Amino acid sequence: MAQRQIAYQEVQQVIFCSEAEVIEEYPTDKYSPSCLIYGTTALGRVLHVQSNHEGVIVTVYDPDPAEWIDLKWRRKG
């Protein structure tokens, strides 16, 4: 998160925002099932947060518009 200049506070805002939405499920993830959450920070920054079902954050990133439609649906390659 620090390398991507994403603050922990922003991650919390994304997870608990009214627009938070699970956009992908990963039931067979390497260590435990997880999901990808789309949401926005208080300042309107869109982030993707991957979390396992126990609430452990796996990764957080700014979605690349070239890879996502409306930053929610993965573009088919």
PyMOL Python script that loads the backbone (N, CA, C, O; Angstrom):
from pymol import cmd

cmd.read_pdbstr("""\
ATOM      1  N   MET A   1       0.822  -1.192   0.000  1.00  0.00           N
ATOM      2  CA  MET A   1       0.000   0.000   0.000  1.00  0.00           C
ATOM      3  C   MET A   1       0.865   1.255   0.000  1.00  0.00           C
ATOM      4  O   MET A   1       0.557   2.232  -0.682  1.00  0.00           O
ATOM      5  N   ALA A   2       1.934   1.220   0.759  1.00  0.00           N
ATOM      6  CA  ALA A   2       2.791   2.403   0.836  1.00  0.00           C
ATOM      7  C   ALA A   2       3.424   2.705  -0.519  1.00  0.00           C
ATOM      8  O   ALA A   2       3.539   3.868  -0.904  1.00  0.00           O
ATOM      9  N   GLN A   3       3.833   1.663  -1.245  1.00  0.00           N
ATOM     10  CA  GLN A   3       4.441   1.866  -2.567  1.00  0.00           C
ATOM     11  C   GLN A   3       3.440   2.482  -3.541  1.00  0.00           C
ATOM     12  O   GLN A   3       3.823   3.225  -4.445  1.00  0.00           O
ATOM     13  N   ARG A   4       2.174   2.176  -3.358  1.00  0.00           N
ATOM     14  CA  ARG A   4       1.128   2.694  -4.247  1.00  0.00           C
ATOM     15  C   ARG A   4       0.498   3.968  -3.694  1.00  0.00           C
ATOM     16  O   ARG A   4      -0.461   4.489  -4.264  1.00  0.00           O
ATOM     17  N   GLN A   5       1.030   4.461  -2.600  1.00  0.00           N
ATOM     18  CA  GLN A   5       0.552   5.681  -1.946  1.00  0.00           C
ATOM     19  C   GLN A   5      -0.941   5.580  -1.608  1.00  0.00           C
ATOM     20  O   GLN A   5      -1.734   6.471  -1.911  1.00  0.00           O
ATOM     21  N   ILE A   6      -1.288   4.456  -0.969  1.00  0.00           N
ATOM     22  CA  ILE A   6      -2.658   4.223  -0.512  1.00  0.00           C
ATOM     23  C   ILE A   6      -2.616   4.108   1.005  1.00  0.00           C
ATOM     24  O   ILE A   6      -1.916   3.255   1.550  1.00  0.00           O
ATOM     25  N   ALA A   7      -3.359   4.961   1.675  1.00  0.00           N
ATOM     26  CA  ALA A   7      -3.385   4.971   3.133  1.00  0.00           C
ATOM     27  C   ALA A   7      -4.393   3.944   3.656  1.00  0.00           C
ATOM     28  O   ALA A   7      -5.407   3.664   3.017  1.00  0.00           O
ATOM     29  N   TYR A   8      -4.088   3.391   4.831  1.00  0.00           N
ATOM     30  CA  TYR A   8      -4.995   2.425   5.459  1.00  0.00           C
ATOM     31  C   TYR A   8      -6.391   3.022   5.627  1.00  0.00           C
ATOM     32  O   TYR A   8      -7.393   2.325   5.466  1.00  0.00           O
ATOM     33  N   GLN A   9      -6.453   4.296   5.946  1.00  0.00           N
ATOM     34  CA  GLN A   9      -7.726   4.995   6.100  1.00  0.00           C
ATOM     35  C   GLN A   9      -8.551   4.924   4.810  1.00  0.00           C
ATOM     36  O   GLN A   9      -9.772   4.776   4.859  1.00  0.00           O
ATOM     37  N   GLU A  10      -7.885   5.030   3.666  1.00  0.00           N
ATOM     38  CA  GLU A  10      -8.581   4.943   2.385  1.00  0.00           C
ATOM     39  C   GLU A  10      -9.161   3.546   2.174  1.00  0.00           C
ATOM     40  O   GLU A  10     -10.261   3.400   1.641  1.00  0.00           O
ATOM     41  N   VAL A  11      -8.429   2.534   2.586  1.00  0.00           N
ATOM     42  CA  VAL A  11      -8.909   1.157   2.461  1.00  0.00           C
ATOM     43  C   VAL A  11     -10.178   0.985   3.292  1.00  0.00           C
ATOM     44  O   VAL A  11     -11.152   0.393   2.828  1.00  0.00           O
ATOM     45  N   GLN A  12     -10.167   1.493   4.497  1.00  0.00           N
ATOM     46  CA  GLN A  12     -11.363   1.423   5.344  1.00  0.00           C
ATOM     47  C   GLN A  12     -12.533   2.149   4.699  1.00  0.00           C
ATOM     48  O   GLN A  12     -13.655   1.642   4.705  1.00  0.00           O
ATOM     49  N   GLN A  13     -12.288   3.312   4.151  1.00  0.00           N
ATOM     50  CA  GLN A  13     -13.348   4.079   3.496  1.00  0.00           C
ATOM     51  C   GLN A  13     -13.949   3.298   2.335  1.00  0.00           C
ATOM     52  O   GLN A  13     -15.165   3.296   2.149  1.00  0.00           O
ATOM     53  N   VAL A  14     -13.099   2.632   1.552  1.00  0.00           N
ATOM     54  CA  VAL A  14     -13.568   1.849   0.409  1.00  0.00           C
ATOM     55  C   VAL A  14     -14.460   0.699   0.880  1.00  0.00           C
ATOM     56  O   VAL A  14     -15.551   0.494   0.348  1.00  0.00           O
ATOM     57  N   ILE A  15     -13.997  -0.038   1.867  1.00  0.00           N
ATOM     58  CA  ILE A  15     -14.737  -1.214   2.331  1.00  0.00           C
ATOM     59  C   ILE A  15     -16.093  -0.828   2.916  1.00  0.00           C
ATOM     60  O   ILE A  15     -17.074  -1.552   2.747  1.00  0.00           O
ATOM     61  N   PHE A  16     -16.147   0.304   3.598  1.00  0.00           N
ATOM     62  CA  PHE A  16     -17.376   0.686   4.286  1.00  0.00           C
ATOM     63  C   PHE A  16     -18.208   1.737   3.559  1.00  0.00           C
ATOM     64  O   PHE A  16     -19.215   2.199   4.096  1.00  0.00           O
ATOM     65  N   CYS A  17     -17.801   2.129   2.332  1.00  0.00           N
ATOM     66  CA  CYS A  17     -18.574   3.137   1.607  1.00  0.00           C
ATOM     67  C   CYS A  17     -19.885   2.535   1.098  1.00  0.00           C
ATOM     68  O   CYS A  17     -20.002   1.319   0.941  1.00  0.00           O
ATOM     69  N   SER A  18     -20.850   3.384   0.847  1.00  0.00           N
ATOM     70  CA  SER A  18     -22.162   2.910   0.392  1.00  0.00           C
ATOM     71  C   SER A  18     -22.104   2.291  -0.995  1.00  0.00           C
ATOM     72  O   SER A  18     -22.986   1.511  -1.355  1.00  0.00           O
ATOM     73  N   GLU A  19     -21.071   2.626  -1.792  1.00  0.00           N
ATOM     74  CA  GLU A  19     -20.928   2.070  -3.138  1.00  0.00           C
ATOM     75  C   GLU A  19     -20.105   0.777  -3.157  1.00  0.00           C
ATOM     76  O   GLU A  19     -19.925   0.184  -4.221  1.00  0.00           O
ATOM     77  N   ALA A  20     -19.604   0.331  -2.003  1.00  0.00           N
ATOM     78  CA  ALA A  20     -18.773  -0.874  -1.967  1.00  0.00           C
ATOM     79  C   ALA A  20     -19.522  -2.041  -2.597  1.00  0.00           C
ATOM     80  O   ALA A  20     -20.696  -2.283  -2.318  1.00  0.00           O
ATOM     81  N   GLU A  21     -18.798  -2.758  -3.459  1.00  0.00           N
ATOM     82  CA  GLU A  21     -19.426  -3.851  -4.200  1.00  0.00           C
ATOM     83  C   GLU A  21     -18.398  -4.945  -4.465  1.00  0.00           C
ATOM     84  O   GLU A  21     -17.291  -4.664  -4.925  1.00  0.00           O
ATOM     85  N   VAL A  22     -18.761  -6.177  -4.177  1.00  0.00           N
ATOM     86  CA  VAL A  22     -17.900  -7.303  -4.535  1.00  0.00           C
ATOM     87  C   VAL A  22     -18.039  -7.493  -6.038  1.00  0.00           C
ATOM     88  O   VAL A  22     -19.129  -7.762  -6.543  1.00  0.00           O
ATOM     89  N   ILE A  23     -16.910  -7.348  -6.756  1.00  0.00           N
ATOM     90  CA  ILE A  23     -16.978  -7.431  -8.214  1.00  0.00           C
ATOM     91  C   ILE A  23     -16.383  -8.729  -8.756  1.00  0.00           C
ATOM     92  O   ILE A  23     -16.628  -9.083  -9.909  1.00  0.00           O
ATOM     93  N   GLU A  24     -15.616  -9.432  -7.952  1.00  0.00           N
ATOM     94  CA  GLU A  24     -15.098 -10.740  -8.337  1.00  0.00           C
ATOM     95  C   GLU A  24     -14.948 -11.599  -7.090  1.00  0.00           C
ATOM     96  O   GLU A  24     -14.629 -11.100  -6.011  1.00  0.00           O
ATOM     97  N   GLU A  25     -15.183 -12.896  -7.253  1.00  0.00           N
ATOM     98  CA  GLU A  25     -14.998 -13.867  -6.170  1.00  0.00           C
ATOM     99  C   GLU A  25     -13.862 -14.807  -6.571  1.00  0.00           C
ATOM    100  O   GLU A  25     -13.748 -15.200  -7.732  1.00  0.00           O
ATOM    101  N   TYR A  26     -13.034 -15.158  -5.606  1.00  0.00           N
ATOM    102  CA  TYR A  26     -11.927 -16.081  -5.844  1.00  0.00           C
ATOM    103  C   TYR A  26     -12.028 -17.243  -4.837  1.00  0.00           C
ATOM    104  O   TYR A  26     -11.266 -17.289  -3.870  1.00  0.00           O
ATOM    105  N   PRO A  27     -12.964 -18.178  -5.062  1.00  0.00           N
ATOM    106  CA  PRO A  27     -13.194 -19.249  -4.081  1.00  0.00           C
ATOM    107  C   PRO A  27     -12.029 -20.224  -3.934  1.00  0.00           C
ATOM    108  O   PRO A  27     -11.915 -20.903  -2.914  1.00  0.00           O
ATOM    109  N   THR A  28     -11.170 -20.298  -4.938  1.00  0.00           N
ATOM    110  CA  THR A  28     -10.037 -21.233  -4.876  1.00  0.00           C
ATOM    111  C   THR A  28      -8.707 -20.506  -4.776  1.00  0.00           C
ATOM    112  O   THR A  28      -7.683 -21.019  -5.227  1.00  0.00           O
ATOM    113  N   ASP A  29      -8.714 -19.316  -4.189  1.00  0.00           N
ATOM    114  CA  ASP A  29      -7.477 -18.547  -4.020  1.00  0.00           C
ATOM    115  C   ASP A  29      -6.452 -19.391  -3.260  1.00  0.00           C
ATOM    116  O   ASP A  29      -6.816 -20.290  -2.503  1.00  0.00           O
ATOM    117  N   LYS A  30      -5.185 -19.097  -3.469  1.00  0.00           N
ATOM    118  CA  LYS A  30      -4.081 -19.929  -2.976  1.00  0.00           C
ATOM    119  C   LYS A  30      -4.173 -20.272  -1.486  1.00  0.00           C
ATOM    120  O   LYS A  30      -4.034 -21.436  -1.112  1.00  0.00           O
ATOM    121  N   TYR A  31      -4.406 -19.275  -0.640  1.00  0.00           N
ATOM    122  CA  TYR A  31      -4.382 -19.528   0.804  1.00  0.00           C
ATOM    123  C   TYR A  31      -5.768 -19.645   1.432  1.00  0.00           C
ATOM    124  O   TYR A  31      -5.957 -20.420   2.369  1.00  0.00           O
ATOM    125  N   SER A  32      -6.725 -18.895   0.932  1.00  0.00           N
ATOM    126  CA  SER A  32      -8.104 -19.000   1.412  1.00  0.00           C
ATOM    127  C   SER A  32      -9.000 -18.220   0.443  1.00  0.00           C
ATOM    128  O   SER A  32      -8.522 -17.331  -0.261  1.00  0.00           O
ATOM    129  N   PRO A  33     -10.283 -18.546   0.405  1.00  0.00           N
ATOM    130  CA  PRO A  33     -11.192 -17.826  -0.498  1.00  0.00           C
ATOM    131  C   PRO A  33     -11.133 -16.320  -0.245  1.00  0.00           C
ATOM    132  O   PRO A  33     -10.999 -15.867   0.892  1.00  0.00           O
ATOM    133  N   SER A  34     -11.237 -15.557  -1.335  1.00  0.00           N
ATOM    134  CA  SER A  34     -11.199 -14.108  -1.214  1.00  0.00           C
ATOM    135  C   SER A  34     -12.111 -13.484  -2.258  1.00  0.00           C
ATOM    136  O   SER A  34     -12.717 -14.175  -3.077  1.00  0.00           O
ATOM    137  N   CYS A  35     -12.192 -12.169  -2.208  1.00  0.00           N
ATOM    138  CA  CYS A  35     -13.010 -11.445  -3.175  1.00  0.00           C
ATOM    139  C   CYS A  35     -12.365 -10.096  -3.464  1.00  0.00           C
ATOM    140  O   CYS A  35     -11.514  -9.617  -2.715  1.00  0.00           O
ATOM    141  N   LEU A  36     -12.796  -9.495  -4.577  1.00  0.00           N
ATOM    142  CA  LEU A  36     -12.314  -8.182  -4.973  1.00  0.00           C
ATOM    143  C   LEU A  36     -13.445  -7.190  -4.759  1.00  0.00           C
ATOM    144  O   LEU A  36     -14.550  -7.371  -5.270  1.00  0.00           O
ATOM    145  N   ILE A  37     -13.161  -6.141  -4.000  1.00  0.00           N
ATOM    146  CA  ILE A  37     -14.162  -5.134  -3.646  1.00  0.00           C
ATOM    147  C   ILE A  37     -13.859  -3.841  -4.382  1.00  0.00           C
ATOM    148  O   ILE A  37     -12.726  -3.359  -4.372  1.00  0.00           O
ATOM    149  N   TYR A  38     -14.871  -3.288  -5.017  1.00  0.00           N
ATOM    150  CA  TYR A  38     -14.798  -1.984  -5.665  1.00  0.00           C
ATOM    151  C   TYR A  38     -15.403  -0.972  -4.701  1.00  0.00           C
ATOM    152  O   TYR A  38     -16.434  -1.245  -4.085  1.00  0.00           O
ATOM    153  N   GLY A  39     -14.782   0.179  -4.566  1.00  0.00           N
ATOM    154  CA  GLY A  39     -15.350   1.231  -3.734  1.00  0.00           C
ATOM    155  C   GLY A  39     -14.608   2.536  -3.920  1.00  0.00           C
ATOM    156  O   GLY A  39     -13.616   2.611  -4.644  1.00  0.00           O
ATOM    157  N   THR A  40     -15.109   3.571  -3.251  1.00  0.00           N
ATOM    158  CA  THR A  40     -14.505   4.891  -3.360  1.00  0.00           C
ATOM    159  C   THR A  40     -14.143   5.422  -1.974  1.00  0.00           C
ATOM    160  O   THR A  40     -14.778   5.089  -0.973  1.00  0.00           O
ATOM    161  N   THR A  41     -13.116   6.247  -1.949  1.00  0.00           N
ATOM    162  CA  THR A  41     -12.707   6.900  -0.709  1.00  0.00           C
ATOM    163  C   THR A  41     -13.591   8.130  -0.481  1.00  0.00           C
ATOM    164  O   THR A  41     -14.418   8.478  -1.323  1.00  0.00           O
ATOM    165  N   ALA A  42     -13.405   8.768   0.646  1.00  0.00           N
ATOM    166  CA  ALA A  42     -14.165   9.990   0.952  1.00  0.00           C
ATOM    167  C   ALA A  42     -13.890  11.096  -0.064  1.00  0.00           C
ATOM    168  O   ALA A  42     -14.729  11.971  -0.277  1.00  0.00           O
ATOM    169  N   LEU A  43     -12.717  11.055  -0.688  1.00  0.00           N
ATOM    170  CA  LEU A  43     -12.367  12.059  -1.696  1.00  0.00           C
ATOM    171  C   LEU A  43     -12.698  11.608  -3.121  1.00  0.00           C
ATOM    172  O   LEU A  43     -12.363  12.297  -4.084  1.00  0.00           O
ATOM    173  N   GLY A  44     -13.359  10.446  -3.257  1.00  0.00           N
ATOM    174  CA  GLY A  44     -13.792   9.976  -4.566  1.00  0.00           C
ATOM    175  C   GLY A  44     -12.789   9.133  -5.325  1.00  0.00           C
ATOM    176  O   GLY A  44     -12.999   8.841  -6.503  1.00  0.00           O
ATOM    177  N   ARG A  45     -11.709   8.737  -4.683  1.00  0.00           N
ATOM    178  CA  ARG A  45     -10.704   7.879  -5.331  1.00  0.00           C
ATOM    179  C   ARG A  45     -11.260   6.454  -5.406  1.00  0.00           C
ATOM    180  O   ARG A  45     -11.680   5.892  -4.394  1.00  0.00           O
ATOM    181  N   VAL A  46     -11.260   5.883  -6.593  1.00  0.00           N
ATOM    182  CA  VAL A  46     -11.716   4.504  -6.770  1.00  0.00           C
ATOM    183  C   VAL A  46     -10.552   3.559  -6.501  1.00  0.00           C
ATOM    184  O   VAL A  46      -9.460   3.734  -7.042  1.00  0.00           O
ATOM    185  N   LEU A  47     -10.796   2.555  -5.660  1.00  0.00           N
ATOM    186  CA  LEU A  47      -9.792   1.547  -5.359  1.00  0.00           C
ATOM    187  C   LEU A  47     -10.411   0.163  -5.458  1.00  0.00           C
ATOM    188  O   LEU A  47     -11.619  -0.009  -5.299  1.00  0.00           O
ATOM    189  N   HIS A  48      -9.560  -0.819  -5.724  1.00  0.00           N
ATOM    190  CA  HIS A  48      -9.935  -2.222  -5.619  1.00  0.00           C
ATOM    191  C   HIS A  48      -9.208  -2.788  -4.411  1.00  0.00           C
ATOM    192  O   HIS A  48      -8.003  -2.593  -4.251  1.00  0.00           O
ATOM    193  N   VAL A  49      -9.947  -3.488  -3.565  1.00  0.00           N
ATOM    194  CA  VAL A  49      -9.382  -4.110  -2.370  1.00  0.00           C
ATOM    195  C   VAL A  49      -9.670  -5.601  -2.449  1.00  0.00           C
ATOM    196  O   VAL A  49     -10.830  -6.009  -2.519  1.00  0.00           O
ATOM    197  N   GLN A  50      -8.616  -6.419  -2.438  1.00  0.00           N
ATOM    198  CA  GLN A  50      -8.806  -7.861  -2.373  1.00  0.00           C
ATOM    199  C   GLN A  50      -8.660  -8.276  -0.923  1.00  0.00           C
ATOM    200  O   GLN A  50      -7.664  -7.968  -0.268  1.00  0.00           O
ATOM    201  N   SER A  51      -9.664  -8.979  -0.435  1.00  0.00           N
ATOM    202  CA  SER A  51      -9.681  -9.393   0.958  1.00  0.00           C
ATOM    203  C   SER A  51     -10.125 -10.845   1.052  1.00  0.00           C
ATOM    204  O   SER A  51     -10.960 -11.299   0.270  1.00  0.00           O
ATOM    205  N   ASN A  52      -9.559 -11.578   2.021  1.00  0.00           N
ATOM    206  CA  ASN A  52     -10.085 -12.924   2.216  1.00  0.00           C
ATOM    207  C   ASN A  52     -11.349 -12.831   3.068  1.00  0.00           C
ATOM    208  O   ASN A  52     -11.711 -11.747   3.526  1.00  0.00           O
ATOM    209  N   HIS A  53     -12.002 -13.935   3.275  1.00  0.00           N
ATOM    210  CA  HIS A  53     -13.299 -13.912   3.954  1.00  0.00           C
ATOM    211  C   HIS A  53     -13.188 -13.684   5.458  1.00  0.00           C
ATOM    212  O   HIS A  53     -14.201 -13.533   6.139  1.00  0.00           O
ATOM    213  N   GLU A  54     -11.974 -13.658   5.972  1.00  0.00           N
ATOM    214  CA  GLU A  54     -11.753 -13.315   7.386  1.00  0.00           C
ATOM    215  C   GLU A  54     -11.447 -11.833   7.544  1.00  0.00           C
ATOM    216  O   GLU A  54     -11.250 -11.361   8.664  1.00  0.00           O
ATOM    217  N   GLY A  55     -11.404 -11.089   6.435  1.00  0.00           N
ATOM    218  CA  GLY A  55     -11.146  -9.655   6.492  1.00  0.00           C
ATOM    219  C   GLY A  55      -9.683  -9.270   6.356  1.00  0.00           C
ATOM    220  O   GLY A  55      -9.334  -8.104   6.539  1.00  0.00           O
ATOM    221  N   VAL A  56      -8.821 -10.231   6.036  1.00  0.00           N
ATOM    222  CA  VAL A  56      -7.403  -9.937   5.843  1.00  0.00           C
ATOM    223  C   VAL A  56      -7.219  -9.348   4.440  1.00  0.00           C
ATOM    224  O   VAL A  56      -7.645  -9.941   3.448  1.00  0.00           O
ATOM    225  N   ILE A  57      -6.589  -8.191   4.369  1.00  0.00           N
ATOM    226  CA  ILE A  57      -6.356  -7.524   3.093  1.00  0.00           C
ATOM    227  C   ILE A  57      -5.212  -8.226   2.361  1.00  0.00           C
ATOM    228  O   ILE A  57      -4.116  -8.374   2.903  1.00  0.00           O
ATOM    229  N   VAL A  58      -5.474  -8.653   1.135  1.00  0.00           N
ATOM    230  CA  VAL A  58      -4.475  -9.321   0.309  1.00  0.00           C
ATOM    231  C   VAL A  58      -3.708  -8.292  -0.515  1.00  0.00           C
ATOM    232  O   VAL A  58      -2.477  -8.299  -0.540  1.00  0.00           O
ATOM    233  N   THR A  59      -4.441  -7.408  -1.188  1.00  0.00           N
ATOM    234  CA  THR A  59      -3.825  -6.348  -1.983  1.00  0.00           C
ATOM    235  C   THR A  59      -4.819  -5.213  -2.187  1.00  0.00           C
ATOM    236  O   THR A  59      -6.031  -5.387  -2.057  1.00  0.00           O
ATOM    237  N   VAL A  60      -4.272  -4.050  -2.508  1.00  0.00           N
ATOM    238  CA  VAL A  60      -5.075  -2.857  -2.783  1.00  0.00           C
ATOM    239  C   VAL A  60      -4.413  -2.130  -3.943  1.00  0.00           C
ATOM    240  O   VAL A  60      -3.189  -2.003  -3.988  1.00  0.00           O
ATOM    241  N   TYR A  61      -5.226  -1.650  -4.886  1.00  0.00           N
ATOM    242  CA  TYR A  61      -4.634  -0.931  -6.013  1.00  0.00           C
ATOM    243  C   TYR A  61      -5.650  -0.004  -6.669  1.00  0.00           C
ATOM    244  O   TYR A  61      -6.860  -0.139  -6.486  1.00  0.00           O
ATOM    245  N   ASP A  62      -5.116   0.946  -7.442  1.00  0.00           N
ATOM    246  CA  ASP A  62      -5.932   1.804  -8.297  1.00  0.00           C
ATOM    247  C   ASP A  62      -6.207   1.004  -9.569  1.00  0.00           C
ATOM    248  O   ASP A  62      -5.258   0.606 -10.244  1.00  0.00           O
ATOM    249  N   PRO A  63      -7.458   0.756  -9.917  1.00  0.00           N
ATOM    250  CA  PRO A  63      -7.727  -0.015 -11.132  1.00  0.00           C
ATOM    251  C   PRO A  63      -7.313   0.749 -12.386  1.00  0.00           C
ATOM    252  O   PRO A  63      -7.513   1.960 -12.483  1.00  0.00           O
ATOM    253  N   ASP A  64      -6.742   0.037 -13.331  1.00  0.00           N
ATOM    254  CA  ASP A  64      -6.292   0.615 -14.593  1.00  0.00           C
ATOM    255  C   ASP A  64      -7.478   0.645 -15.564  1.00  0.00           C
ATOM    256  O   ASP A  64      -8.019  -0.411 -15.893  1.00  0.00           O
ATOM    257  N   PRO A  65      -7.894   1.822 -16.027  1.00  0.00           N
ATOM    258  CA  PRO A  65      -9.027   1.913 -16.954  1.00  0.00           C
ATOM    259  C   PRO A  65      -8.838   1.089 -18.225  1.00  0.00           C
ATOM    260  O   PRO A  65      -9.820   0.699 -18.857  1.00  0.00           O
ATOM    261  N   ALA A  66      -7.606   0.824 -18.605  1.00  0.00           N
ATOM    262  CA  ALA A  66      -7.357  -0.003 -19.790  1.00  0.00           C
ATOM    263  C   ALA A  66      -7.718  -1.470 -19.538  1.00  0.00           C
ATOM    264  O   ALA A  66      -7.916  -2.232 -20.485  1.00  0.00           O
ATOM    265  N   GLU A  67      -7.803  -1.862 -18.270  1.00  0.00           N
ATOM    266  CA  GLU A  67      -8.105  -3.250 -17.921  1.00  0.00           C
ATOM    267  C   GLU A  67      -9.523  -3.453 -17.397  1.00  0.00           C
ATOM    268  O   GLU A  67      -9.984  -4.584 -17.244  1.00  0.00           O
ATOM    269  N   TRP A  68     -10.213  -2.337 -17.122  1.00  0.00           N
ATOM    270  CA  TRP A  68     -11.534  -2.427 -16.500  1.00  0.00           C
ATOM    271  C   TRP A  68     -12.540  -1.544 -17.233  1.00  0.00           C
ATOM    272  O   TRP A  68     -12.207  -0.433 -17.644  1.00  0.00           O
ATOM    273  N   ILE A  69     -13.762  -2.031 -17.397  1.00  0.00           N
ATOM    274  CA  ILE A  69     -14.864  -1.249 -17.933  1.00  0.00           C
ATOM    275  C   ILE A  69     -15.556  -0.606 -16.738  1.00  0.00           C
ATOM    276  O   ILE A  69     -15.978  -1.302 -15.814  1.00  0.00           O
ATOM    277  N   ASP A  70     -15.673   0.708 -16.753  1.00  0.00           N
ATOM    278  CA  ASP A  70     -16.249   1.466 -15.628  1.00  0.00           C
ATOM    279  C   ASP A  70     -15.579   1.116 -14.297  1.00  0.00           C
ATOM    280  O   ASP A  70     -16.168   1.281 -13.229  1.00  0.00           O
ATOM    281  N   LEU A  71     -14.348   0.632 -14.381  1.00  0.00           N
ATOM    282  CA  LEU A  71     -13.535   0.247 -13.224  1.00  0.00           C
ATOM    283  C   LEU A  71     -14.160  -0.875 -12.402  1.00  0.00           C
ATOM    284  O   LEU A  71     -13.735  -1.130 -11.275  1.00  0.00           O
ATOM    285  N   LYS A  72     -15.181  -1.554 -12.966  1.00  0.00           N
ATOM    286  CA  LYS A  72     -15.858  -2.642 -12.250  1.00  0.00           C
ATOM    287  C   LYS A  72     -15.795  -3.981 -12.968  1.00  0.00           C
ATOM    288  O   LYS A  72     -15.756  -5.023 -12.315  1.00  0.00           O
ATOM    289  N   TRP A  73     -15.783  -3.977 -14.295  1.00  0.00           N
ATOM    290  CA  TRP A  73     -15.850  -5.214 -15.053  1.00  0.00           C
ATOM    291  C   TRP A  73     -14.561  -5.391 -15.836  1.00  0.00           C
ATOM    292  O   TRP A  73     -14.156  -4.520 -16.606  1.00  0.00           O
ATOM    293  N   ARG A  74     -13.926  -6.533 -15.624  1.00  0.00           N
ATOM    294  CA  ARG A  74     -12.646  -6.822 -16.271  1.00  0.00           C
ATOM    295  C   ARG A  74     -12.845  -6.943 -17.779  1.00  0.00           C
ATOM    296  O   ARG A  74     -13.737  -7.648 -18.249  1.00  0.00           O
ATOM    297  N   ARG A  75     -11.997  -6.242 -18.524  1.00  0.00           N
ATOM    298  CA  ARG A  75     -12.052  -6.335 -19.993  1.00  0.00           C
ATOM    299  C   ARG A  75     -11.558  -7.720 -20.415  1.00  0.00           C
ATOM    300  O   ARG A  75     -10.594  -8.243 -19.855  1.00  0.00           O
ATOM    301  N   LYS A  76     -12.204  -8.282 -21.370  1.00  0.00           N
ATOM    302  CA  LYS A  76     -11.779  -9.572 -21.930  1.00  0.00           C
ATOM    303  C   LYS A  76     -10.582  -9.333 -22.835  1.00  0.00           C
ATOM    304  O   LYS A  76     -10.603  -8.429 -23.670  1.00  0.00           O
ATOM    305  N   GLY A  77      -9.543 -10.137 -22.674  1.00  0.00           N
ATOM    306  CA  GLY A  77      -8.301  -9.953 -23.387  1.00  0.00           C
ATOM    307  C   GLY A  77      -8.337 -10.338 -24.787  1.00  0.00           C
ATOM    308  O   GLY A  77      -7.331 -10.221 -25.486  1.00  0.00           O
TER     309      GLY A  77
END
""", "prot")
cmd.dss("prot")
cmd.show_as("cartoon", "prot")
cmd.util.cbc("prot")
cmd.orient("prot")
